[in-house]
Amino acid sequence: MDNPTLSPMRSRATATPADFKPLPSSSQPYDDVLFLNTRAPSKHLFEAASQRMAALGDLLHMLENGSQFESLPQETARLASALGLLLADARVLYEAAYQRLPQEEVGTATDDHA
């Protein structure tokens, strides 16, 4: 997963360790693996969330088209787990983008008056 929004190793130079917030337990079993750069531009956060929502839609579409076939309980459980992870990530990313927007607007307004 090469996504600068979720990886502290590919963050912008202005981000500090305090800017990285662990994703919730619904996205990972431990809080020291996946992080969100809270200083990432809202556009990046929205795009990352949109990717996950598109993946959710694709999986649901596959499930809908595959409903004519009998699926194994194990496959259904694996699909539900994948959907849950994508949904949890998308929710956190959308929330972070929404919180980031006012900070960017203040920065833009300050830049406009300079």
Summary of the structure (lengths in Angstrom):
residues: 114
radius of gyration: 17.3
end to end distance: 38.7
largest distance: 64.1
contacts: 288
relative contact order: 0.16
helix: 65%
strand: 5%
